[in-house]
């Protein structure tokens, strides 16, 4: 009965999509959310290899030319999210929450901490003790980032979101200073556990804890698509 008092959040699972398509999807959903045409929405997907730069990214944190990165099989995009440079690719669960914060809290710091809390709880499902680091957003295991955050908010509607390293090929991070944080590392569930992790299982934990933390009733697609990712493209050195 308690679910009758919760706001609805529609989950969408488009699978593996190009970064441009991910931008289009979240842009359309954000416009519709501002107009009150849709409920809160959570897009969960994977991207083909791509490096993205936030609004205030330092280009020096990309250690090789764009041509060299394209030669590795990765595109480069500039975005309107916060944060510096990061990588998205197969094996990484990317989430774009399209939430109307006027129906939650008009507080960006609260929103970011809530996203971190989601993944602290998700990591715990795998027996991993994740936490926060002062002055650095995300979910961390020791000195290594497991989940990166970078968001955009317009008229209190959110877009962009999080990147959760499940089975990510971490070698792609060798070519950048991830999130502009020198001296920090990057990790994944696969690296921490010593085995590949089912993307479908990771998705279910994210949906569950996202709903709990934000007080939302999560509505899955009528025909649940599998998020079993394609193998990451090899890194060409």
C-alpha positions as CSV (number, residue, x, y, z in Angstrom):
1,X,0.0,0.0,0.0
2,X,2.9,2.4,0.7
3,X,3.7,2.6,-3.1
4,X,0.4,4.5,-3.6
5,X,2.1,7.5,-1.8
6,X,5.3,7.4,-3.9
7,X,5.9,9.4,-7.1
8,X,6.5,7.3,-10.2
9,X,9.8,7.1,-12.0
10,X,9.8,5.4,-15.4
11,X,12.8,3.3,-16.2
12,X,14.0,3.1,-19.8
13,X,16.6,0.6,-21.0
14,X,17.7,1.4,-24.6
15,X,20.7,-0.8,-24.4
16,X,24.0,0.2,-26.1
17,X,23.6,3.5,-27.9
18,X,25.9,6.1,-29.5
19,X,26.6,9.1,-27.3
20,X,24.7,11.5,-29.6
21,X,21.7,9.3,-29.3
22,X,22.0,9.4,-25.5
23,X,22.1,13.2,-25.6
24,X,19.0,13.2,-27.8
25,X,17.1,10.9,-25.5
26,X,17.8,12.8,-22.4
27,X,17.2,16.2,-24.1
28,X,13.8,15.1,-25.3
29,X,12.9,13.7,-21.9
30,X,14.0,16.8,-20.1
31,X,11.9,19.0,-22.3
32,X,8.9,16.8,-21.7
33,X,9.5,16.7,-17.9
34,X,9.6,20.5,-17.7
35,X,6.3,20.6,-19.6
36,X,4.8,18.1,-17.2
37,X,4.2,15.6,-20.0
38,X,6.1,12.7,-18.4
39,X,6.9,11.5,-14.9
40,X,10.4,11.4,-13.5
41,X,12.5,9.1,-15.8
42,X,15.7,7.1,-15.4
43,X,17.5,6.2,-18.6
44,X,20.0,3.3,-18.0
45,X,22.2,2.4,-20.9
46,X,25.7,1.8,-22.2
47,X,27.7,3.8,-24.7
48,X,30.2,2.9,-27.4
49,X,33.7,4.2,-26.4
50,X,33.6,8.0,-26.0
51,X,35.4,10.7,-24.0
52,X,33.3,13.5,-22.8
53,X,34.3,16.9,-21.4
54,X,32.3,18.9,-18.9
55,X,31.6,22.7,-19.1
56,X,34.8,23.6,-17.2
57,X,37.0,20.8,-18.4
58,X,40.8,21.4,-18.6
59,X,41.9,20.2,-22.0
60,X,45.3,19.3,-20.5
61,X,43.6,16.4,-18.8
62,X,43.3,14.8,-22.2
63,X,46.7,13.3,-22.6
64,X,46.6,12.5,-26.3
65,X,45.2,14.3,-29.4
66,X,41.6,13.7,-30.4
67,X,43.0,12.0,-33.5
68,X,44.9,9.5,-31.4
69,X,41.9,8.8,-29.3
70,X,39.8,8.2,-32.3
71,X,42.4,5.8,-33.5
72,X,41.8,3.9,-30.3
73,X,38.1,3.6,-31.3
74,X,36.8,6.4,-29.1
75,X,34.9,9.6,-30.0
76,X,35.3,12.9,-28.2
77,X,32.4,15.2,-27.2
78,X,32.0,18.5,-25.3
79,X,28.9,18.6,-23.1
80,X,26.9,20.9,-20.9
81,X,27.3,18.7,-17.7
82,X,29.4,19.6,-14.8
83,X,32.8,18.0,-14.1
84,X,35.9,17.5,-16.2
85,X,36.8,14.7,-18.6
86,X,35.7,11.1,-18.3
87,X,35.2,8.0,-20.4
88,X,32.1,6.0,-21.3
89,X,32.1,2.6,-22.9
90,X,30.8,-0.9,-23.0
91,X,30.7,-2.6,-19.6
92,X,29.9,0.7,-17.9
93,X,26.4,1.5,-16.7
94,X,25.5,5.1,-17.6
95,X,22.4,6.6,-16.0
96,X,20.6,9.8,-17.0
97,X,18.0,10.7,-14.3
98,X,15.5,13.2,-15.6
99,X,14.0,14.4,-12.3
100,X,11.9,17.4,-11.4
101,X,13.7,18.6,-8.2
102,X,10.8,20.9,-7.4
103,X,9.0,17.7,-6.5
104,X,11.9,16.5,-4.4
105,X,14.2,19.2,-3.0
106,X,15.5,22.3,-4.8
107,X,19.0,21.5,-3.5
108,X,21.8,20.5,-5.9
109,X,24.1,19.4,-3.1
110,X,21.4,17.1,-1.7
111,X,20.8,15.6,-5.2
112,X,24.5,14.9,-5.6
113,X,24.8,13.3,-2.2
114,X,21.7,11.2,-2.9
115,X,23.3,9.9,-6.1
116,X,26.4,9.0,-4.1
117,X,24.2,7.2,-1.5
118,X,22.6,5.1,-4.2
119,X,25.9,3.7,-5.2
120,X,27.3,3.3,-1.7
121,X,24.3,1.0,-1.2
122,X,24.7,-0.7,-4.6
123,X,28.3,-1.5,-3.9
124,X,27.3,-2.9,-0.5
125,X,25.1,-5.5,-2.4
126,X,28.4,-6.9,-3.8
127,X,30.2,-6.8,-0.5
128,X,32.2,-3.7,-1.4
129,X,32.6,-0.9,1.1
130,X,32.3,2.3,-1.0
131,X,32.2,5.8,0.4
132,X,32.8,9.5,-0.3
133,X,35.9,11.6,-0.5
134,X,35.9,15.3,0.6
135,X,36.1,17.6,-2.4
136,X,35.6,14.9,-5.0
137,X,32.1,13.8,-6.1
138,X,31.3,10.1,-6.8
139,X,31.5,6.8,-5.0
140,X,35.0,5.7,-4.1
141,X,36.7,2.5,-2.9
142,X,39.8,3.7,-1.2
143,X,41.6,6.1,-3.6
144,X,39.8,4.7,-6.7
145,X,36.6,6.0,-8.2
146,X,33.9,3.4,-8.9
147,X,31.2,5.8,-9.9
148,X,31.6,9.2,-11.6
149,X,29.0,11.9,-11.4
150,X,28.4,14.9,-13.7
151,X,25.0,16.6,-13.9
152,X,23.2,19.4,-15.6
153,X,20.1,21.2,-14.0
154,X,17.8,23.5,-15.9
155,X,14.6,24.9,-14.3
156,X,15.2,22.3,-11.6
157,X,15.0,19.4,-14.1
158,X,18.1,17.2,-14.1
159,X,20.0,15.6,-16.9
160,X,23.3,13.8,-17.4
161,X,24.0,11.8,-14.3
162,X,26.3,8.9,-13.4
163,X,28.8,6.4,-14.9
164,X,29.1,3.1,-12.9
165,X,32.1,1.0,-13.8
166,X,30.8,-2.6,-13.8
167,X,33.0,-4.5,-16.4
168,X,34.5,-1.4,-18.0
169,X,37.9,-1.7,-19.9
170,X,39.8,0.5,-17.5
171,X,42.7,0.9,-20.0
172,X,40.7,3.6,-21.7
173,X,41.3,5.8,-18.6
174,X,45.0,5.7,-19.2
175,X,44.7,8.4,-21.9
176,X,43.1,11.0,-19.6
177,X,43.2,12.4,-16.1
178,X,39.8,11.1,-15.0
179,X,37.6,13.9,-13.7
180,X,40.7,16.1,-13.6
181,X,41.8,14.4,-10.3
182,X,45.5,13.7,-10.4
183,X,46.7,11.1,-8.0
184,X,43.4,9.3,-7.9
185,X,42.6,6.0,-9.6
186,X,39.6,4.3,-11.3
187,X,38.2,0.9,-10.5
188,X,35.3,-1.4,-11.5
189,X,33.2,-4.1,-10.0
190,X,35.1,-6.6,-12.1
191,X,38.5,-5.5,-10.9
192,X,37.4,-5.4,-7.2
193,X,35.7,-8.8,-7.3
194,X,38.1,-10.5,-9.7
195,X,35.3,-11.7,-12.0
196,X,32.9,-10.3,-14.5
197,X,29.6,-9.0,-13.1
198,X,26.2,-9.5,-14.7
199,X,25.1,-6.1,-16.1
200,X,21.4,-7.2,-15.6
201,X,22.1,-7.7,-11.9
202,X,23.9,-4.4,-11.5
203,X,20.9,-2.7,-13.3
204,X,18.4,-4.3,-10.8
205,X,20.4,-3.1,-7.8
206,X,20.6,0.4,-9.2
207,X,16.9,0.6,-9.9
208,X,16.1,-0.7,-6.4
209,X,18.3,1.6,-4.5
210,X,17.6,4.6,-6.7
211,X,13.9,4.2,-5.8
212,X,14.6,3.8,-2.1
213,X,17.0,6.8,-1.9
214,X,14.8,9.2,-3.9
215,X,11.4,7.9,-2.6
216,X,10.2,6.8,-6.0
217,X,8.2,3.9,-7.3
218,X,10.3,2.5,-10.2
219,X,8.3,1.5,-13.2
220,X,10.1,-0.9,-15.5
221,X,9.4,-1.3,-19.2
222,X,6.6,-3.7,-20.0
223,X,9.0,-5.8,-22.0
224,X,12.2,-5.8,-19.9
225,X,15.2,-5.6,-22.2
226,X,18.4,-7.3,-21.2
227,X,21.4,-5.0,-20.5
228,X,23.9,-7.8,-21.1
229,X,26.5,-5.6,-22.7
230,X,28.6,-6.3,-25.8
231,X,32.3,-6.9,-25.1
232,X,34.4,-3.7,-24.9
233,X,36.3,-2.9,-28.0
234,X,40.0,-3.7,-27.7
235,X,42.4,-0.9,-27.0
236,X,44.9,-0.4,-29.8
237,X,48.2,0.8,-28.5
